[in-house]
Amino acid sequence: AIFATGEDGRVTYWNSGAERVLGWSEAEIVGQSIDVIFTPEDLATNAPAREIVTARTEGRAADERWHLRKDGSRVWASGSLMVMRDQRGEVAGYVKILRDQTAAREAHDALESSRQDLLEALEENKIARAEVEAASHAKDKFLAVLSHELRTPLTPILMAVGALEHLPDTPPLVSEALQMIRRNIGLEARFIDDLLDVTKITRGQLEIVREETDLHEVLDHAAAIVRSDLDERGQKLDLQLEARNVVLTGDRHRLQQVFWNLLKNASKFSPDQATIHLSSLNEDHSVAVRVRDSGFGIEPAELDRIFDPFTQENRDPGRKAGGLGLGLAIAKATIDAHGGTLRAESDGPGHGSSFIVTLPLNPEDSPRD
């Protein structure tokens, strides 16, 4: 848009670009005050007069502002006002060039709005993350205190049960009741130990005692512990321990806990009279142990989620899940701490499940070609 005004501010020239940008035709605007294109806000601050003063003083006045169109809508324009002088050097009027920058302004405003929205979202995310971390810390502290307080009264109960069991002439009915009490206290103690372990895991404080360990001995002990559960349901344990190199540096007690847990789960989710398969073999500089059952199986989408704390392995819809849902989470954290891997495999419901533990061997005991 290009237009000119006299010294009195009335329009004397108006090109087709000005008509296109501002809406008035030349016939409509010539003779009118140029103030009609200024917004009420700029008129209130005397912006047109200040622009003229700048142009007269410096020869040119540049600005960016909203201008009014004939229909009352607004257009964002960058402009340059220059003084026109006569032959004597006196001010004869002014000429102004305007460029329509509305689209660029709207894009800038949209970008600024998006940036502000992003900053607000980031701040909200930061606050939410801090709240989650605080809640997680409070949960860990609660579990640690709860586990300690729950375990404290078990010790004197076990001592009392042991003393009663060694009394002479204990009636068979009382003896059976004491054995039942001991078994249930042992079960509760394991639950509490699991709570303590998962608290240590979340704090990165899981303790691993590193010593030379024969993995086959660990597997034999785990199998012996679970044998009574298998016998109770008429299940068999098929052992195929074919690995020749099984010496590694690790925590034999925690590894035994891992394999006992995997074997117990295999029994739990397999039908009566089923066979549980426990095998080992050597891979590159490692030993792999597989626990395979013929139970209900695992949905593919659940294969990773089952290792999350407090997640129940509800594989069989006809069987009620028990426990706290911590066994696999602790097992995976234990194997991770040994530099190994624990993963689950299943072709889905009706096809059974396999849990594969891979542990690195001591360098001097790695398989050789």
Salt bridges, closest charged atoms under 4 A:
GLU7 OE2 - ARG56 NH1 3.37
GLU28 OE2 - LYS70 NZ 2.58
GLU41 OE2 - ARG74 NH1 2.79
ASP42 OD2 - ARG65 NE 2.96
GLU51 OE1 - ARG65 NH1 3.38
GLU51 OE2 - LYS96 NZ 2.59
ASP63 OD1 - ARG65 NH1 3.32
ASP63 OD2 - LYS96 NZ 3.28
ASP71 OD2 - ARG69 NH1 3.36
ASP86 OD2 - ARG88 NH2 3.68
ASP109 OD2 - ARG105 NE 3.36
ASP109 OD1 - HIS108 ND1 3.56
GLU112 OE2 - ARG115 NH2 2.89
ASP140 OD1 - LYS139 NZ 3.82
GLU165 OE1 - ARG182 NH2 2.99
ASP193 OD1 - ARG151 NE 2.95
ASP197 OD2 - ARG254 NH1 3.33
GLU211 OE2 - ARG252 NE 3.08
ASP229 OD2 - LYS264 NZ 3.08
ASP238 OD2 - HIS277 ND1 2.90
ASP272 OD1 - ARG233 NE 2.73
ASP293 OD2 - ARG315 NH1 3.22
GLU302 OE1 - ARG305 NH2 2.63
GLU313 OE2 - ARG315 NH2 2.73
ASP336 OD2 - LYS332 NZ 3.25
GLU345 OE1 - ARG290 NH1 3.29
GLU345 OE2 - ARG343 NH2 3.22
